[in-house]
Amino acid sequence: MVELRLIAAEDEVEALSETLMDLDALSVSVEDADADTEAEQALFGEPDMPAPKPAWQRSVLKALFGSPTEATEAATRLLAEHPQGVELQGLVEVPDEDWVRLTQSQFAPVPITDAFWIVPTWHEAPPAARTVMRLDPGLAFGTGTHPTTRMCLRWIATHADAFRDQPVLDYGCGSGILAIAARQFGAGETLAVDIDPAAVVSTTQNAQANGVTVQPGLPEAAGEACGRYPLVLANILASPLKLLAPLLAAHLAPGGHLVLAGILERQAEELQAAYAQVGLALAVADQEDGWILMHARRSTQA
Ligand SMILES: C[S@@+](CC[C@H](N)C(=O)[O-])C[C@H]1O[C@@H](n2cnc3c(N)ncnc32)[C@H](O)[C@@H]1O
């Protein structure tokens, strides 16, 4: 197979992707041409913020074709149809591989503690694993390979007394990995919400695959925030976590635990300032690879 690489301006990307698919590309992916440079841009959408842009200012389009002839023909026609805003970067040969095997080989069992492991379905669980979550990579974030997820899982596995038989809220559930772990470690009714409908589907499937019950839904499913949850987990990113401070704090039961991740070490103080305004004293509870886990406990008087 051959990959055709093009650089395109932001407003050309959608039309070019469609043309490439019309020209029999097997797949088209879009990446930031300025990734890992000063000009790198983040694209994400959050409530009360402008909608995310569909592409980067300078995007790299990578289109996969079955043969060099197909890729060359596609490049020629594409440049004829879109003479402006496109630059040909080149053709790259992609060696034939067993893609399923290659992808699977990148996901090995992940130890969270000595006894708690996240294990893809194509692997045997290690003998030391007493609690096993079966999880395969899918459309939603959360396979246990990211430090932010691992730190949350570690907190869950080592603080089961804080939430045993109690309701838990997983805000920004992705694959549902934290909600499923909370259930495996004894949580009561567990609600898992996400703004991404694909995450809701993924959480439903993953919970079923692990034989636990989780209530997945969009954030509205969490209803009015009325101090119901002894444990609220949110692994998102610093900016949305700051915006969500009043909401997450209001979901916490008196004496409840708030566990936040998706925060870089240098962002600790801004998070502390945002949560101090809603009466919570966040402290760093864990750290891994430049990421931190922050924890606060709501006063029992509230
Ligand atoms: C980093 S992933 C974490 C997934 C999983 N909880 C984990 O720990 O691996 C963050 C998730 O939060 C969701 N998200 C982002 N902003 C959100 C918001 N304002 N409300 C609810 N979910 C949000 C994203 O769609 C994404 O699935």
The ligand as a MOL file (V3000), in Angstrom:
LIG
                    3D

  0  0  0     0  0            999 V3000
M  V30 BEGIN CTAB
M  V30 COUNTS 27 29 0 0 0
M  V30 BEGIN ATOM
M  V30 1 C -9.3410 11.8750 28.9960 0
M  V30 2 S -10.9000 11.1500 28.6420 0 CHG=1
M  V30 3 C -11.1050 10.1640 30.1120 0
M  V30 4 C -11.8430 8.8830 29.8810 0
M  V30 5 C -11.8620 7.9430 31.0950 0
M  V30 6 N -12.6630 8.4880 32.1760 0
M  V30 7 C -10.4680 7.6710 31.6200 0
M  V30 8 O -10.1680 7.9940 32.7590 0
M  V30 9 O -9.6450 7.1220 30.8540 0 CHG=-1
M  V30 10 C -11.9750 12.5290 28.9150 0
M  V30 11 C -13.4220 12.2900 28.5500 0
M  V30 12 O -14.1720 13.4130 28.9880 0
M  V30 13 C -15.1400 13.7550 28.0390 0
M  V30 14 N -15.4530 15.1860 28.2550 0
M  V30 15 C -14.7420 16.2780 27.8620 0
M  V30 16 N -15.3440 17.4020 28.3030 0
M  V30 17 C -16.4480 17.0210 28.9810 0
M  V30 18 C -17.4900 17.7250 29.6580 0
M  V30 19 N -17.5020 19.0560 29.7150 0
M  V30 20 N -18.4840 17.0170 30.2270 0
M  V30 21 C -18.4940 15.6490 30.1740 0
M  V30 22 N -17.5380 14.9260 29.5340 0
M  V30 23 C -16.5260 15.5980 28.9530 0
M  V30 24 C -14.4960 13.4400 26.7100 0
M  V30 25 O -15.4620 13.2160 25.7070 0
M  V30 26 C -13.6850 12.1790 27.0420 0
M  V30 27 O -14.4050 11.0070 26.7750 0
M  V30 END ATOM
M  V30 BEGIN BOND
M  V30 1 1 1 2
M  V30 2 1 2 3
M  V30 3 1 2 10
M  V30 4 1 3 4
M  V30 5 1 4 5
M  V30 6 1 5 6
M  V30 7 1 5 7
M  V30 8 2 7 8
M  V30 9 1 7 9
M  V30 10 1 10 11
M  V30 11 1 11 12
M  V30 12 1 11 26
M  V30 13 1 12 13
M  V30 14 1 13 14
M  V30 15 1 13 24
M  V30 16 1 14 15
M  V30 17 1 14 23
M  V30 18 2 15 16
M  V30 19 1 16 17
M  V30 20 1 17 18
M  V30 21 2 17 23
M  V30 22 1 18 19
M  V30 23 2 18 20
M  V30 24 1 20 21
M  V30 25 2 21 22
M  V30 26 1 22 23
M  V30 27 1 24 25
M  V30 28 1 24 26
M  V30 29 1 26 27
M  V30 END BOND
M  V30 END CTAB
M  END
